[in-house]
Amino acid sequence: MLLEAVGLAKAFRMGFSRNRVRQVLRGINLCLERGETLGIVGDSGSGKSTLCLILAGLSNPDRGCLMLGGTNVRGMRGSQRMRFHRRVQILFQHPETVFDPLRTLRYSLIEPLRTHGLPVSEEIIALQLRRVGLDTAVLSRRPAQLSGGELQRLAIARALVLQPEVIILDEPTSMLDAITQARIMRLLEDIREANDISYLFVSHDLPLVRLFSDRVCLLQEGTLESFELR
């Protein structure tokens, strides 16, 4: 088992006095095998993004545990925690959020390598750009100068420079037109097959998730249930 969640629960306090509690996740169990795509479908407000942040190690659950390769993520510290964040990457619905609007895209692609203490290699960056269908000329531009589809390709390349084993896809194409969406999904599938990467694909679009995933689960009322593919 590559990534496994057991009994994940998360609640948020709401209201002016924060005396109301909304239980977003209620005992989520899931497992992700190497090279597999697990789809999770849910309506707006079902807790999809909260679950993505927990699985990416960017938020802690109130209860339950997350394990990568059999090791509990909650207990990871220092270099072990950094290694987790190299192995598990996340793509967001709005790719512009991962880029500094005041800096060139070269800075944003180099930043993950520097953060993780890895050699800054122009060859690696150029290779990942070619894999997502972009030329190195984009590196001199700023995020506002690219289209939404180009920015999502850049976000994919930015994740790939760390050679992750798992990529969490949080509504990665919902802001794109149908043609660009199809191209991005085809690109992600090609990358998965070439690199044996595992995806956790989270979306509200059931037909798209069914087409792209090996297994599908429904997230509703804070619980996760298997959905039979037909």
C-alpha positions as CSV (number, residue, x, y, z in Angstrom):
1,M,0.0,0.0,0.0
2,L,1.4,3.4,-1.0
3,L,-0.9,5.9,0.6
4,E,-3.5,4.9,3.2
5,A,-5.9,6.9,5.4
6,V,-7.7,5.3,8.4
7,G,-10.5,6.9,10.3
8,L,-9.9,10.5,9.2
9,A,-12.2,13.0,10.8
10,K,-12.3,16.8,10.7
11,A,-14.6,19.5,12.1
12,F,-14.6,23.2,11.9
13,R,-16.0,25.7,14.5
14,M,-18.3,28.3,12.9
15,G,-20.2,31.4,13.7
16,F,-19.2,34.7,15.5
17,S,-18.6,33.0,18.8
18,R,-17.4,29.8,17.1
19,N,-19.8,27.7,19.2
20,R,-21.2,25.8,16.3
21,V,-19.4,22.8,15.0
22,R,-19.6,21.5,11.5
23,Q,-18.3,17.9,11.1
24,V,-16.8,17.8,7.5
25,L,-15.2,14.4,7.5
26,R,-16.4,11.4,9.5
27,G,-14.1,8.4,9.6
28,I,-12.6,8.4,6.1
29,N,-10.9,5.2,5.1
30,L,-9.1,4.9,1.7
31,C,-6.1,3.3,0.1
32,L,-4.1,4.1,-3.0
33,E,-1.8,1.6,-4.7
34,R,1.3,2.4,-6.8
35,G,0.4,3.4,-10.3
36,E,-3.3,3.6,-9.6
37,T,-5.8,6.4,-10.0
38,L,-8.5,6.6,-7.3
39,G,-11.3,9.0,-8.1
40,I,-13.3,10.8,-5.4
41,V,-16.5,12.5,-6.4
42,G,-18.5,14.9,-4.2
43,D,-20.7,17.9,-4.5
44,S,-19.6,21.4,-3.5
45,G,-19.2,21.6,0.3
46,S,-18.8,17.9,0.7
47,G,-15.3,18.2,2.1
48,K,-13.3,17.4,-1.0
49,S,-10.7,20.1,-0.6
50,T,-10.4,19.5,3.2
51,L,-9.7,15.9,2.4
52,C,-7.1,16.8,-0.3
53,L,-5.2,19.1,2.2
54,I,-5.1,16.4,4.8
55,L,-3.9,13.8,2.3
56,A,-1.2,16.2,1.1
57,G,0.0,16.7,4.6
58,L,-1.0,20.4,4.6
59,S,-3.7,20.0,7.3
60,N,-4.0,17.7,10.3
61,P,-7.1,15.6,10.9
62,D,-8.8,15.8,14.3
63,R,-8.7,12.0,14.5
64,G,-7.4,9.1,12.4
65,C,-4.1,8.7,10.7
66,L,-2.5,9.0,7.3
67,M,0.3,6.6,6.3
68,L,2.7,6.7,3.4
69,G,4.5,3.4,2.7
70,G,3.3,2.1,6.1
71,T,4.7,5.1,8.1
72,N,2.4,7.4,10.0
73,V,2.7,10.9,8.5
74,R,1.7,12.5,11.9
75,G,4.9,11.4,13.5
76,M,7.2,12.6,10.7
77,R,9.6,15.4,11.6
78,G,12.4,17.3,9.9
79,S,14.0,15.6,6.9
80,Q,11.4,12.8,7.0
81,R,8.6,15.3,6.7
82,M,10.3,17.0,3.8
83,R,10.7,13.7,2.1
84,F,7.0,13.2,2.4
85,H,6.3,16.5,0.7
86,R,8.6,15.4,-2.1
87,R,6.8,12.1,-2.5
88,V,3.3,13.6,-2.3
89,Q,2.4,16.6,-4.4
90,I,-0.9,18.4,-5.0
91,L,-2.4,20.2,-8.0
92,F,-5.0,22.8,-7.2
93,Q,-8.2,24.0,-9.0
94,H,-6.6,27.5,-9.4
95,P,-3.0,26.9,-10.6
96,E,-2.1,30.6,-10.3
97,T,-2.1,30.2,-6.5
98,V,1.2,28.3,-6.6
99,F,3.0,31.0,-8.6
100,D,4.4,34.3,-7.3
101,P,2.7,37.0,-9.5
102,L,5.7,39.3,-9.2
103,R,8.4,36.9,-10.2
104,T,9.1,35.0,-13.4
105,L,8.1,31.4,-13.9
106,R,11.7,30.4,-13.8
107,Y,11.8,31.3,-10.1
108,S,8.6,29.3,-9.4
109,L,10.1,26.1,-11.0
110,I,13.4,26.5,-9.3
111,E,11.8,27.2,-5.9
112,P,10.8,23.5,-5.1
113,L,14.3,22.3,-5.8
114,R,15.9,24.9,-3.5
115,T,13.3,24.2,-0.8
116,H,14.2,20.5,-0.8
117,G,17.9,21.1,-1.0
118,L,18.2,19.6,-4.5
119,P,20.5,20.7,-7.2
120,V,19.1,23.3,-9.5
121,S,19.3,21.8,-12.9
122,E,18.3,23.6,-16.1
123,E,18.2,20.3,-17.8
124,I,15.6,18.8,-15.4
125,I,13.5,21.9,-15.7
126,A,13.7,21.9,-19.5
127,L,12.8,18.2,-19.6
128,Q,9.7,18.6,-17.4
129,L,8.6,21.5,-19.6
130,R,8.9,19.4,-22.7
131,R,6.9,16.6,-21.0
132,V,4.0,19.0,-20.5
133,G,4.3,20.5,-24.0
134,L,5.8,23.9,-23.2
135,D,9.0,25.6,-24.4
136,T,11.6,27.1,-22.0
137,A,10.7,30.5,-23.4
138,V,7.8,30.6,-20.9
139,L,10.3,30.8,-18.0
140,S,11.0,34.5,-18.6
141,R,7.3,35.3,-18.4
142,R,5.1,36.1,-15.3
143,P,1.9,34.1,-14.5
144,A,-0.5,36.7,-15.7
145,Q,1.0,36.4,-19.2
146,L,-0.1,32.7,-19.6
147,S,-3.5,31.2,-20.2
148,G,-5.2,28.9,-17.6
149,G,-4.3,25.8,-19.5
150,E,-0.6,26.9,-19.8
151,L,-0.5,27.7,-16.1
152,Q,-1.9,24.2,-15.2
153,R,0.8,22.6,-17.4
154,L,3.4,24.7,-15.6
155,A,1.9,23.6,-12.2
156,I,2.3,20.0,-13.4
157,A,5.9,20.5,-14.4
158,R,6.6,22.2,-11.1
159,A,5.3,19.1,-9.3
160,L,7.2,16.7,-11.5
161,V,10.6,18.3,-10.8
162,L,10.5,16.7,-7.4
163,Q,9.7,13.2,-8.9
164,P,6.7,12.5,-6.7
165,E,5.1,9.1,-6.2
166,V,1.6,10.5,-5.6
167,I,-0.1,13.5,-7.1
168,I,-3.4,14.7,-5.6
169,L,-5.6,16.3,-8.2
170,D,-8.0,18.8,-6.6
171,E,-10.4,19.7,-9.4
172,P,-7.5,20.3,-11.7
173,T,-9.5,21.1,-14.8
174,S,-12.7,22.6,-13.6
175,M,-11.7,26.1,-14.6
176,L,-10.7,25.1,-18.1
177,D,-12.7,24.9,-21.3
178,A,-13.7,21.5,-22.6
179,I,-10.9,21.2,-25.2
180,T,-8.2,22.3,-22.8
181,Q,-9.6,20.0,-20.1
182,A,-9.4,17.0,-22.4
183,R,-5.8,17.9,-23.3
184,I,-4.7,18.2,-19.6
185,M,-6.4,14.9,-18.7
186,R,-4.7,13.1,-21.6
187,L,-1.4,14.7,-20.5
188,L,-1.8,13.5,-16.9
189,E,-2.7,10.0,-18.1
190,D,0.5,9.8,-20.2
191,I,2.6,11.0,-17.3
192,R,1.1,8.4,-15.0
193,E,1.8,5.6,-17.4
194,A,5.3,6.7,-18.1
195,N,6.3,7.2,-14.5
196,D,4.1,4.8,-12.5
197,I,2.7,7.7,-10.5
198,S,-0.4,7.3,-8.4
199,Y,-3.2,9.9,-8.7
200,L,-6.0,10.7,-6.3
201,F,-8.4,12.6,-8.6
202,V,-11.0,14.7,-6.7
203,S,-13.8,16.3,-8.6
204,H,-17.6,17.0,-8.8
205,D,-17.6,15.7,-12.4
206,L,-18.6,12.0,-12.1
207,P,-18.4,11.2,-15.9
208,L,-14.9,12.6,-16.1
209,V,-13.8,10.8,-12.9
210,R,-15.2,7.5,-14.1
211,L,-13.4,7.9,-17.4
212,F,-10.0,8.7,-15.8
213,S,-10.0,6.4,-12.7
214,D,-9.4,2.8,-11.9
215,R,-11.7,3.0,-8.8
216,V,-14.3,5.7,-7.8
217,C,-15.6,6.6,-4.3
218,L,-18.4,9.0,-3.4
219,L,-17.9,11.6,-0.7
220,Q,-21.2,12.6,0.9
221,E,-22.2,13.7,4.4
222,G,-18.5,13.3,5.4
223,T,-18.3,9.6,4.6
224,L,-16.7,7.8,1.7
225,E,-18.4,5.0,-0.1
226,S,-17.2,2.8,-3.1
227,F,-18.9,3.5,-6.4
228,E,-19.1,0.6,-8.9
229,L,-17.7,1.4,-12.4
230,R,-19.8,0.1,-15.2
